[in-house]
Amino acid sequence: MKDDQKSQAAVTAGYTEPQQMDLFSDDGIYMKTASELDNSPVEWLVPGWIPKRGITLLCADGGTGKTFIWISLLASLSRGESTFLRYDPHLHSAHTVMCFSGEDPENIIRARLEKAGADLKNVYVSAQDSETSHDITFQSSQLEKIIRKYQPAIIVFDPLQSFIGSNVDMSRRNQMRSALKPLGFLSSKYNLPVLIIMHTNKRPGESGRDKMADSSDIWDQARSVMMCGFDENKQRYISLEKSSYANHMEVPTIIFSLDEGKVHFVETTPKKMKDFVKDARDQRKEAAQLDHPTKKQECANEILRILSEYDGECPGEIMVGFLSESGYSNKTIRTAREDLQKAGFITNKKTSESRTIIHRTEK
């Protein structure tokens, strides 16, 4: 790409050359007043999802398609088209984009970009086997030089662990904050969206911040957090779980599919990750109950069995006697009868002698 083309691409991407200023007065101390602070509105690369300043996270278990998601995002932006996340009527020209992959070699990255329909000349890549791959961390001075030279509209790091530096203990909050601080500074300085790919932990029943692997402290530093998973129908979803600049609950979750390396929008849903986790938990609970009926369910089945032996009707006191002998408590018997009655399996009728007769319906 020629210098004048790069300059035009920089303008299109919203890239701004950092302003030089003297941060210190004669005594070495300088602070801004509130009137001097930037009051410009929040700018978005992908409206509602990815702000132009700050770190955005994409977190998911293996196999959910997180690599194909960022590949799809870069491919769309490289062509100047809206992403599958959100239609952007203001996106009219192609963007220069950049990715650093610590897990996949160059030929794999290229093949995936081609399948996604990327304009390859607009995508800069540092892959696992690239010459620059082992030199880049979030703290390296080389990273800022790369940003200044190529002026990308977004930069992707996949995965987090490959770029925090070998001496950083992810379980230590202070170390993680120090490791990410330079990246956040570069994002603000160059009006550059940064997308970091993370794994989630294997703990079932967790969602949001608690689902992040290794260090959840990065959740606090991120301005936007997207999480992927599978719904109760085994469909893939991507949910906005945090946004510092928008109400994430108002941003619909995307249901998507993968077909030969391409991400396809399916539909939206108001559900968030905690809802999908609850659905899965309820599904497991229901399956467990079918495999191992509760005492109440066993009692209900016994009531129906006794009614069958009595040709569909049985005096209440005889029914209770049988069930009590089988070890069921009065409370269990009562709730089992109530459930069967609500479901329409039995009815209770009073005789002229005020006896209760339990009848089985034809349901």
C-alpha positions as CSV (number, residue, x, y, z in Angstrom):
1,M,0.0,0.0,0.0
2,K,1.4,3.4,-1.0
3,D,2.1,6.2,1.5
4,D,-0.8,8.4,0.2
5,Q,-3.1,5.3,0.3
6,K,-2.0,4.6,3.9
7,S,-2.7,8.2,4.8
8,Q,-6.2,8.0,3.4
9,A,-6.8,4.6,5.1
10,A,-5.7,6.1,8.4
11,V,-8.3,8.9,8.0
12,T,-11.0,6.3,7.2
13,A,-10.0,4.2,10.2
14,G,-10.2,7.1,12.6
15,Y,-6.4,6.9,13.2
16,T,-5.1,10.1,14.9
17,E,-1.5,11.1,15.2
18,P,-0.8,11.6,18.9
19,Q,-0.4,15.2,20.0
20,Q,2.9,16.2,21.5
21,M,2.5,18.2,24.7
22,D,4.6,19.2,27.7
23,L,3.2,17.3,30.6
24,F,5.4,19.0,33.2
25,S,5.7,22.5,34.4
26,D,8.9,24.1,35.7
27,D,8.6,22.2,39.0
28,G,8.1,18.9,37.2
29,I,4.3,18.6,38.0
30,Y,1.4,19.1,35.7
31,M,-2.2,18.1,35.9
32,K,-5.1,19.0,33.7
33,T,-8.2,20.7,34.9
34,A,-11.6,19.2,34.0
35,S,-12.1,21.9,31.4
36,E,-9.0,20.6,29.5
37,L,-10.2,17.0,29.4
38,D,-11.4,15.4,26.1
39,N,-15.2,15.7,25.8
40,S,-15.6,14.0,22.5
41,P,-18.3,11.3,22.2
42,V,-17.5,7.6,22.3
43,E,-16.5,6.3,18.8
44,W,-17.2,2.8,17.7
45,L,-15.6,0.4,15.3
46,V,-18.6,-1.9,15.6
47,P,-21.5,0.0,17.1
48,G,-22.4,-1.2,20.6
49,W,-19.8,-4.0,20.5
50,I,-16.2,-2.7,19.9
51,P,-15.3,0.8,20.9
52,K,-12.4,2.6,19.1
53,R,-10.5,3.2,22.3
54,G,-9.8,0.5,24.9
55,I,-9.5,-3.2,25.1
56,T,-12.2,-5.6,24.0
57,L,-12.2,-9.2,25.0
58,L,-13.6,-12.2,23.2
59,C,-13.8,-15.2,25.6
60,A,-14.9,-18.7,24.8
61,D,-14.4,-22.4,25.3
62,G,-12.5,-24.4,22.7
63,G,-14.6,-25.4,19.8
64,T,-17.1,-22.6,19.9
65,G,-15.5,-20.8,16.9
66,K,-13.8,-17.8,18.5
67,T,-11.0,-17.8,16.0
68,F,-13.4,-17.8,13.1
69,I,-15.3,-14.9,14.7
70,W,-12.3,-12.6,14.7
71,I,-11.3,-13.8,11.3
72,S,-14.8,-12.9,10.1
73,L,-14.6,-9.5,11.7
74,L,-11.3,-8.7,10.0
75,A,-12.5,-10.0,6.7
76,S,-15.6,-7.8,6.7
77,L,-13.7,-4.7,7.8
78,S,-11.0,-5.3,5.2
79,R,-13.7,-5.2,2.5
80,G,-15.4,-2.2,4.0
81,E,-18.5,-4.1,4.8
82,S,-20.5,-4.4,8.0
83,T,-19.7,-7.3,10.3
84,F,-22.2,-10.1,11.3
85,L,-22.5,-8.4,14.7
86,R,-24.1,-5.2,13.6
87,Y,-25.0,-3.3,10.4
88,D,-23.1,-0.1,10.2
89,P,-24.6,2.4,7.7
90,H,-21.6,4.7,8.1
91,L,-19.1,2.0,6.9
92,H,-18.3,2.8,3.3
93,S,-14.6,2.0,2.7
94,A,-12.1,-0.8,3.4
95,H,-10.0,-0.8,6.6
96,T,-6.4,-1.9,7.2
97,V,-6.5,-4.5,9.9
98,M,-3.9,-6.5,11.8
99,C,-3.6,-9.7,13.8
100,F,-1.1,-11.4,15.9
101,S,-1.6,-15.2,16.3
102,G,0.4,-17.1,18.8
103,E,-1.2,-20.5,18.0
104,D,-1.6,-20.8,14.2
105,P,1.1,-20.6,11.4
106,E,0.9,-18.3,8.4
107,N,-0.6,-20.8,6.0
108,I,-3.5,-21.5,8.3
109,I,-4.3,-17.9,9.0
110,R,-4.2,-17.1,5.2
111,A,-6.5,-20.0,4.3
112,R,-9.0,-18.9,7.0
113,L,-8.9,-15.3,5.8
114,E,-9.4,-16.4,2.2
115,K,-12.4,-18.6,3.1
116,A,-13.9,-15.6,5.0
117,G,-13.5,-13.5,1.9
118,A,-11.0,-11.1,3.3
119,D,-9.2,-8.5,1.1
120,L,-5.8,-10.0,1.9
121,K,-3.8,-6.9,0.9
122,N,-5.6,-5.0,3.8
123,V,-4.7,-7.6,6.4
124,Y,-1.3,-7.5,8.2
125,V,-0.5,-10.8,9.9
126,S,2.1,-11.9,12.5
127,A,1.6,-15.7,12.9
128,Q,3.1,-18.3,15.1
129,D,5.9,-19.0,12.6
130,S,6.5,-15.3,11.6
131,E,9.8,-13.7,12.2
132,T,8.3,-11.0,14.4
133,S,6.1,-13.4,16.5
134,H,8.6,-14.0,19.3
135,D,9.5,-10.4,19.8
136,I,6.0,-8.9,20.4
137,T,4.5,-8.5,23.8
138,F,2.1,-5.9,25.1
139,Q,5.0,-4.2,26.7
140,S,7.5,-4.2,23.8
141,S,8.5,-0.9,22.2
142,Q,8.4,-2.7,18.8
143,L,4.6,-2.8,19.1
144,E,4.1,0.9,19.0
145,K,6.5,1.2,16.0
146,I,4.3,-1.3,14.1
147,I,1.1,0.6,15.0
148,R,2.6,3.9,13.8
149,K,3.9,2.3,10.6
150,Y,0.8,0.4,9.4
151,Q,-2.0,2.4,11.2
152,P,-4.5,-0.4,11.5
153,A,-8.2,0.1,12.2
154,I,-8.1,-2.8,14.7
155,I,-5.5,-5.1,16.1
156,V,-6.2,-8.6,17.3
157,F,-4.1,-10.7,19.7
158,D,-4.9,-14.5,19.9
159,P,-4.5,-15.7,22.6
160,L,-3.8,-13.5,25.6
161,Q,-1.2,-15.8,27.0
162,S,1.1,-15.6,24.0
163,F,1.6,-11.8,24.4
164,I,1.7,-10.9,28.1
165,G,5.3,-11.9,28.5
166,S,6.9,-15.0,30.0
167,N,7.5,-13.4,33.4
168,V,3.9,-12.4,34.1
169,D,1.9,-14.5,36.6
170,M,-1.7,-14.3,35.4
171,S,-3.0,-15.1,38.8
172,R,-1.5,-11.9,40.3
173,R,-3.7,-8.9,39.8
174,N,-0.8,-6.3,40.0
175,Q,1.2,-8.1,37.4
176,M,-1.7,-8.4,35.0
177,R,-2.5,-4.7,35.4
178,S,1.1,-3.8,34.7
179,A,1.2,-6.1,31.7
180,L,-1.9,-4.7,30.1
181,K,-1.4,-1.0,31.0
182,P,0.9,-0.2,28.0
183,L,-1.6,-1.8,25.6
184,G,-4.4,0.3,27.0
185,F,-2.3,3.4,26.6
186,L,-1.5,2.7,23.0
187,S,-5.2,2.1,22.3
188,S,-6.1,5.5,23.7
189,K,-3.1,7.2,22.1
190,Y,-3.8,6.0,18.6
191,N,-7.6,5.7,18.8
192,L,-7.0,2.0,18.1
193,P,-9.5,-0.8,19.0
194,V,-7.7,-3.8,20.6
195,L,-9.3,-7.2,20.5
196,I,-7.8,-9.9,22.8
197,I,-8.9,-13.5,22.5
198,M,-9.2,-15.5,25.8
199,H,-10.1,-19.0,26.9
200,T,-12.8,-19.6,29.5
201,N,-12.4,-21.9,32.5
202,K,-14.0,-25.4,32.7
203,R,-16.1,-24.7,35.7
204,P,-19.8,-25.6,34.9
205,G,-22.5,-23.1,35.9
206,E,-20.3,-20.0,35.7
207,S,-20.9,-17.0,33.4
208,G,-19.6,-13.5,32.8
209,R,-16.6,-12.5,34.9
210,D,-16.5,-15.8,36.8
211,K,-16.2,-17.8,33.6
212,M,-12.9,-16.2,32.5
213,A,-9.8,-18.4,32.7
214,D,-6.6,-17.6,34.6
215,S,-7.2,-14.0,35.5
216,S,-10.6,-12.3,35.8
217,D,-8.8,-9.0,36.5
218,I,-8.6,-8.3,32.8
219,W,-12.4,-8.1,32.9
220,D,-12.1,-4.9,34.9
221,Q,-9.6,-3.3,32.5
222,A,-11.5,-4.2,29.4
223,R,-14.1,-1.7,28.0
224,S,-16.1,-4.4,26.3
225,V,-16.4,-8.2,26.8
226,M,-17.9,-10.6,24.4
227,M,-18.4,-14.3,25.3
228,C,-19.3,-17.3,23.2
229,G,-20.9,-20.6,23.9
230,F,-23.6,-23.1,22.9
231,D,-27.3,-22.7,23.7
232,E,-29.7,-25.5,24.8
233,N,-30.2,-26.4,21.1
234,K,-26.4,-26.7,20.5
235,Q,-26.4,-23.5,18.5
236,R,-23.5,-21.1,18.8
237,Y,-24.0,-17.7,20.4
238,I,-22.0,-14.5,21.0
239,S,-23.2,-12.3,23.9
240,L,-22.0,-8.9,24.9
241,E,-21.4,-9.4,28.6
242,K,-19.9,-6.0,29.5
243,S,-19.7,-2.6,28.0
244,S,-18.3,0.5,29.7
245,Y,-19.9,2.8,27.1
246,A,-23.3,1.3,26.4
247,N,-26.0,-0.7,28.1
248,H,-24.9,-4.3,27.3
249,M,-28.3,-5.7,28.2
250,E,-29.8,-3.7,25.3
251,V,-27.4,-5.2,22.7
252,P,-29.0,-8.5,21.4
253,T,-27.1,-11.7,21.5
254,I,-26.2,-13.2,18.1
255,I,-27.0,-16.8,17.3
256,F,-24.6,-17.8,14.5
257,S,-23.5,-20.9,12.6
258,L,-20.2,-22.0,11.0
259,D,-20.1,-23.3,7.5
260,E,-16.7,-24.2,5.9
261,G,-14.9,-21.6,8.0
262,K,-17.5,-18.8,7.4
263,V,-19.6,-17.2,10.2
264,H,-23.3,-16.9,9.3
265,F,-25.8,-14.8,11.2
266,V,-28.9,-16.8,12.2
267,E,-30.9,-14.7,14.5
268,T,-30.9,-12.5,17.7
269,T,-32.1,-13.2,21.2
270,P,-32.4,-11.1,24.3
271,K,-30.8,-13.9,26.4
272,K,-27.3,-13.4,27.9
273,M,-24.7,-16.0,28.9
274,K,-26.2,-16.4,32.4
275,D,-29.6,-17.4,30.8
276,F,-27.9,-20.0,28.6
277,V,-26.1,-21.4,31.6
278,K,-29.4,-21.6,33.5
279,D,-31.1,-23.3,30.6
280,A,-28.3,-25.9,30.4
281,R,-28.5,-26.4,34.2
282,D,-32.3,-26.9,34.1
283,Q,-31.8,-29.3,31.2
284,R,-29.3,-31.4,33.1
285,K,-31.6,-31.3,36.2
286,E,-34.6,-32.5,34.1
287,A,-32.5,-35.3,32.6
288,A,-31.3,-36.3,36.0
289,Q,-34.8,-36.4,37.3
290,L,-35.9,-38.7,34.4
291,D,-33.0,-41.0,35.2
292,H,-33.4,-40.8,38.9
293,P,-37.0,-39.9,39.8
294,T,-37.6,-37.9,43.0
295,K,-39.5,-39.3,45.9
296,K,-42.5,-37.3,44.9
297,Q,-42.3,-38.6,41.3
298,E,-42.0,-42.2,42.6
299,C,-45.1,-41.6,44.8
300,A,-47.1,-40.2,41.8
301,N,-46.2,-43.2,39.7
302,E,-47.3,-45.5,42.6
303,I,-50.6,-43.7,42.8
304,L,-51.3,-44.3,39.1
305,R,-50.2,-47.9,39.5
306,I,-52.7,-48.5,42.4
307,L,-55.5,-46.8,40.4
308,S,-54.8,-49.2,37.5
309,E,-55.2,-52.2,39.9
310,Y,-58.4,-50.7,41.2
311,D,-59.9,-50.2,37.8
312,G,-59.3,-46.5,37.8
313,E,-60.7,-45.4,41.2
314,C,-59.7,-45.9,44.8
315,P,-60.9,-44.6,48.2
316,G,-58.5,-41.9,49.5
317,E,-58.0,-43.6,52.9
318,I,-57.0,-46.9,51.2
319,M,-54.6,-45.1,48.8
320,V,-53.0,-43.3,51.7
321,G,-52.7,-46.5,53.6
322,F,-50.9,-48.3,50.8
323,L,-48.5,-45.3,50.2
324,S,-47.7,-44.9,53.9
325,E,-46.8,-48.6,54.1
326,S,-44.5,-48.1,51.2
327,G,-42.6,-45.4,53.2
328,Y,-44.0,-42.2,51.7
329,S,-44.7,-39.3,54.1
330,N,-48.0,-37.5,54.3
331,K,-46.4,-34.4,52.8
332,T,-45.0,-36.4,49.8
333,I,-48.4,-38.1,49.3
334,R,-50.3,-34.8,49.4
335,T,-47.9,-33.0,46.9
336,A,-47.9,-36.0,44.6
337,R,-51.7,-36.0,44.5
338,E,-51.8,-32.3,43.9
339,D,-49.3,-32.5,41.0
340,L,-51.3,-35.3,39.4
341,Q,-54.5,-33.4,39.8
342,K,-53.0,-30.2,38.3
343,A,-51.7,-32.2,35.4
344,G,-55.1,-33.7,34.8
345,F,-54.2,-37.3,35.5
346,I,-56.5,-37.7,38.5
347,T,-59.7,-36.1,40.0
348,N,-61.0,-36.2,43.6
349,K,-64.7,-36.8,44.2
350,K,-66.6,-36.7,47.5
351,T,-69.3,-39.3,48.2
352,S,-72.4,-38.7,50.2
353,E,-70.6,-40.2,53.2
354,S,-67.9,-37.5,52.8
355,R,-65.4,-40.0,51.6
356,T,-62.9,-39.0,49.0
357,I,-62.6,-41.2,45.9
358,I,-59.6,-40.8,43.7
359,H,-60.4,-41.3,40.0
360,R,-57.9,-41.7,37.1
361,T,-58.8,-39.7,34.1
362,E,-58.5,-40.8,30.5
363,K,-55.5,-38.5,29.8
